[in-house]
Amino acid sequence: MARQSILETPTAKNDSVSDFVTEDDFSALKKDISTLQKDFKKLFSDVSDVAKAKKDESISKGKDAADSAKEQFTEKKSELEGIIREKPLASVGVALGVGAVIALLAKR
């Protein structure tokens, strides 16, 4: 019997799938499925590795940004304390003015 395509369906009642699909076809299919499984495992592993690397990179950038913000805050705080020490009456006046503006805005 001549070899037919796997996609062809049996036409007579007595025909079976085994008449159309050979043992070599099954072996090739098993091998292809096994290869696909290995490829998917490798793909998922690679994607996982990339995600972990990006996560670590993002955490590092976040820590750097937090450290930078903390450093800037400390510098500005020191500058403000110095200004307050140099001009205490002006600082009190500015604080009163800012407080009054905030109070007016809060009433609206």
C-alpha atoms as one frame of an Amber mdcrd trajectory, in Angstrom:
protein
   0.000   0.000   0.000   1.391   3.422  -0.908   2.171   5.744   1.956  -0.458
   8.453   2.427  -0.445  11.721   4.320  -1.322  11.772   7.993  -3.896  14.447
   7.209  -5.895  12.113   4.976  -8.793  10.402   6.698  -9.915   6.830   6.217
 -12.662   6.532   3.616 -13.923   2.981   4.035 -15.366   1.466   7.215 -12.580
  -1.098   7.503  -9.740   1.418   7.093  -8.009   2.454  10.287  -5.638   5.208
  11.276  -2.802   2.709  11.448  -3.179   2.201   7.689  -2.294   5.861   7.181
   0.205   6.534   9.964   3.365   4.478  10.191   5.470   3.666  13.226   8.096
   6.080  11.874   5.492   8.842  11.917   4.740   8.142  15.588   8.434   8.063
  16.450   9.021  11.354  14.649   6.036  12.894  16.432   7.301  11.721  19.841
  10.727  13.131  19.078   9.225  16.464  17.955   7.112  16.700  21.108  10.124
  15.921  23.274  12.131  18.609  21.482   9.306  21.112  21.957   9.150  20.330
  25.678  12.885  20.941  26.021  12.631  24.159  24.003   9.776  25.442  26.170
  11.660  24.599  29.367  14.693  26.486  28.062  12.526  29.420  26.949  10.796
  29.687  30.324  14.126  29.417  32.104  15.592  32.205  29.967  12.549  34.425
  30.495  12.761  33.787  34.230  16.453  34.707  34.267  15.782  37.940  32.377
  12.925  38.829  34.739  15.126  38.232  37.788  17.903  40.377  36.309  15.458
  43.205  35.565  14.015  42.913  39.070  17.474  43.171  40.624  18.322  46.116
  38.367  15.105  47.906  39.332  15.714  47.331  43.034  19.219  48.715  42.688
  17.957  51.812  40.846  15.256  52.307  43.489  17.796  52.122  46.307  20.066
  54.578  44.490  17.156  57.011  44.014  16.161  56.707  47.686  19.748  57.313
  48.810  20.004  60.346  46.539  16.698  61.762  47.822  17.785  61.215  51.434
  21.082  62.975  50.755  19.336  65.934  49.087  16.835  66.182  51.946  19.660
  66.234  54.503  21.468  68.977  52.569  18.336  71.134  52.239  17.496  70.607
  55.905  20.974  71.766  56.901  20.700  74.819  54.621  17.303  75.722  56.101
  18.580  75.324  59.653  21.486  77.638  58.805  19.142  80.287  57.386  16.905
  80.062  60.459  19.929  80.529  62.751  21.122  83.544  60.749  17.707  85.286
  60.576  15.401  83.967  63.292  12.868  86.832  63.214  12.499  86.713  59.430
  12.080  82.931  59.642   9.268  83.309  62.202   7.591  85.906  59.977   7.796
  83.649  56.931   6.427  80.730  58.945   3.495  82.878  60.132   2.796  84.032
  56.592   2.871  80.500  55.186   0.629  79.311  58.025  -1.872  82.098  57.329
  -1.988  81.261  53.617  -2.525  77.569  54.370  -5.305  78.452  56.841  -7.054
  80.623  54.240  -6.803  77.895  51.604  -8.104  75.288  54.059 -11.241  77.360
  54.781 -12.251  77.346  51.108
